[in-house]
C-alpha cells in the first residue's frame, strides 16, 4: 500500500531528509511490507510515515474522515474517528486513555510543535475528552498497571474485519531500530494473537465526537 489505505506497496511519506535517509526508508518500507501483521512507522505527532498492507486491511471498513484517517495520523484516528470503536476493542479504556497518556508525554517534550498543538485544540473542543485529559488522566495512570499504559508490550483487543481473526487481541511491539529513532520515528507492529476460546463479535455502534466517558471529570 501507499502510506494511506488502498495503494500499492508501502511508500514512505515525503520528508525533508538527506538522500541516504530517503534510501533507507525506501528499503525499510519493503521490510515493513513483508511483515504479516499490521505494522506502521510514525513520527512524534503520530503522522503515518509508512504502513504495510496488513495495516490497511485492519482498517479497511472505516468510513472517510477529513482529519482522522488511520493512514494519516493514528492518534487522531483513535481519539476522533467515529468508526474507531468498530476496530479497536474496549476503545475508551484500552486505546483512548493510553494514547492520551502518550500524547501528554509528547506535549511535555515537544510543547511548541504546531501539529501537537492542533491536536490539543481538538481535544479541548470535546468537553468529555478535555475533562479526561486534564483531570481524570493523572488519576487513571496512578490507578492502572504500568503495562496498560506502556507503548511496547501492551495487549489490546481488536475487532478485525477478516472473519479468520474476528474479535481478537494484539500485542503492541515497538520495533524501532536506532536509525529510525535518530530520524524521530517509531515503528509499531500489532502482533495478532489467536484466542483459544470462541468469543462472539459484538456489534459496536458508531459514535460522534463526544464519546469518551470512561474517565469521569474529577475535582482537583
C-alpha positions in Angstrom: 0.0 0.0 0.0 1.0 3.6 -0.1 1.0 5.5 3.2 -2.7 5.6 3.0 -5.0 2.7 2.6 -5.7 1.4 -0.9 -2.4 1.8 -2.8 0.5 -0.5 -3.8 3.4 -1.5 -1.6 4.3 0.8 1.3 6.0 4.0 0.1 7.5 6.5 2.6 5.7 9.8 3.1 7.9 12.6 1.8 10.1 14.0 4.4 12.9 16.6 4.5 15.8 14.1 4.9 19.1 13.6 3.3 19.2 11.2 0.3 20.7 8.4 2.3 17.8 8.6 4.8 15.3 8.5 2.0 17.0 5.4 0.5 17.0 3.8 4.0 13.2 4.5 4.3 12.5 3.0 0.8 14.3 -0.2 1.7 12.8 -0.2 5.2 9.3 0.1 3.6 10.0 -3.3 1.8 10.8 -4.8 5.2 7.6 -3.5 6.8 5.6 -4.7 3.9 6.9 -8.3 4.3 5.5 -8.5 7.9 2.2 -10.4 8.0 0.9 -8.3 11.0 -0.2 -4.6 10.9 2.9 -2.5 11.1 3.3 1.3 10.9 6.1 3.9 11.2 5.0 7.1 12.9 6.6 10.4 13.7 6.4 12.2 17.0 2.9 13.6 16.0 1.7 10.1 15.1 1.6 11.1 11.5 2.0 7.9 9.4 5.3 7.8 7.6 4.7 4.4 6.1 2.5 1.4 6.8 2.0 -2.1 5.3 -0.9 -3.8 3.6 -1.9 -5.6 6.8 -2.3 -2.3 8.5 -4.6 -1.1 5.7 -6.6 -4.3 5.8 -7.2 -3.9 9.5 -8.9 -0.5 8.9 -10.5 -1.2 5.5 -14.0 -0.9 6.9 -13.7 2.6 8.4 -15.5 5.4 6.7 -13.9 8.6 5.4 -13.0 11.4 7.8 -11.4 14.8 7.0 -8.7 14.7 9.7 -8.7 11.3 11.4 -7.9 8.6 8.9 -5.7 5.8 10.3 -3.3 6.1 7.3 -2.8 9.8 8.0 -2.5 10.2 11.8 -3.0 7.3 14.1 -3.6 9.3 17.3 -6.3 11.4 15.6 -7.9 8.2 14.4 -8.0 6.7 17.9 -9.3 9.8 19.5 -11.6 11.4 16.9 -12.8 8.9 14.3 -16.4 7.8 14.9 -15.6 4.3 13.5 -12.6 3.7 15.7 -14.5 1.6 18.2 -15.6 -0.8 15.4 -11.9 -1.9 15.1 -10.3 -1.0 18.4 -12.0 -3.2 21.1 -12.7 -1.7 24.5 -11.9 1.6 22.7 -12.1 4.1 25.6 -10.2 2.2 28.3 -7.7 0.2 26.3 -6.9 2.6 23.4 -8.1 6.2 24.1 -6.7 6.6 27.6 -3.2 5.1 26.8 -3.0 7.2 23.7 -3.9 10.3 25.7 -1.2 9.4 28.2 1.4 9.1 25.4 0.1 12.4 23.9 0.6 14.2 27.2 4.2 12.9 27.4 4.8 14.1 23.8 3.4 17.6 24.7 5.9 17.8 27.5 8.8 17.0 25.1 7.6 19.0 22.1 5.2 21.6 23.5 5.7 24.1 20.7 5.1 21.7 17.9 2.3 23.0 15.7 0.9 19.6 14.9 0.6 18.6 18.6 -0.9 22.0 19.4 -3.6 21.4 16.8 -4.4 18.0 18.3 -4.5 19.7 21.8 -7.0 22.2 20.5 -9.2 19.5 19.1 -9.2 17.7 22.4 -10.3 20.9 24.1 -13.3 21.1 21.8 -14.7 17.9 23.3 -15.7 18.6 26.9 -15.7 15.0 28.0 -12.3 14.3 26.4 -10.9 17.6 27.8 -12.1 16.6 31.3 -10.5 13.2 30.9 -7.2 14.7 29.7 -6.9 17.5 32.3 -8.5 15.9 35.4 -9.1 12.2 35.0 -6.0 11.1 33.2 -3.5 11.5 36.1 -5.7 9.6 38.4 -6.2 6.8 35.9 -2.4 6.5 35.3 -1.8 6.1 39.0 -4.6 3.5 39.3 -3.7 1.1 36.5 -0.8 -1.2 35.9 2.2 0.3 34.1 1.8 -2.3 31.3 -1.7 -0.9 30.4 0.0 2.5 29.6 3.2 1.1 28.1 3.7 1.5 24.3 5.7 -1.6 24.0 4.2 -4.9 25.1 0.7 -3.8 25.8 -2.0 -6.4 24.9 -5.1 -4.7 23.5 -8.4 -6.0 22.0 -9.2 -5.7 18.3 -12.2 -6.4 16.1 -10.6 -7.5 12.8 -12.7 -7.2 9.7 -11.2 -10.5 8.5 -13.5 -13.3 9.9 -10.5 -15.5 10.3 -9.5 -13.2 13.2 -12.7 -11.5 14.2 -12.7 -10.5 17.9 -9.1 -11.0 18.9 -6.2 -9.3 20.7 -2.9 -7.9 19.6 0.4 -7.2 21.4 1.8 -3.8 20.6 5.5 -4.3 19.8 8.0 -1.4 19.5 10.4 -2.5 16.7 12.2 0.8 16.3 15.8 0.4 15.1 18.4 3.1 16.0 18.4 4.6 12.5 14.7 5.2 12.6 14.9 6.6 16.2 17.5 9.1 15.1 15.1 10.3 12.4 12.5 10.8 15.1 10.3 7.9 14.0 8.8 4.9 15.8 7.8 1.6 14.4 4.9 -0.3 16.0 3.7 -3.7 15.0 0.3 -5.1 16.2 1.0 -8.8 16.6 -2.3 -10.6 16.3 -3.0 -13.3 18.8 -5.1 -16.4 18.2 -7.5 -16.8 21.1 -8.1 -20.2 22.5 -11.8 -19.7 23.1 -14.5 -18.5 20.8 -15.7 -15.0 21.5 -18.7 -13.7 19.6 -18.1 -10.5 17.8 -20.4 -7.8 19.1 -21.8 -5.1 17.0 -20.5 -1.7 18.2 -22.4 1.4 17.4 -20.6 4.3 15.8 -20.2 7.3 17.9 -19.9 11.0 17.4 -17.2 13.4 18.7 -18.2 13.5 22.4 -17.7 9.8 23.2 -15.0 9.4 25.9 -16.9 8.5 29.0 -14.7 6.1 30.8 -13.0 8.7 33.0 -15.4 11.0 34.8 -14.5 14.6 35.5 -13.0 14.9 38.9 -12.3 17.9 41.1 -8.8 18.8 42.0 
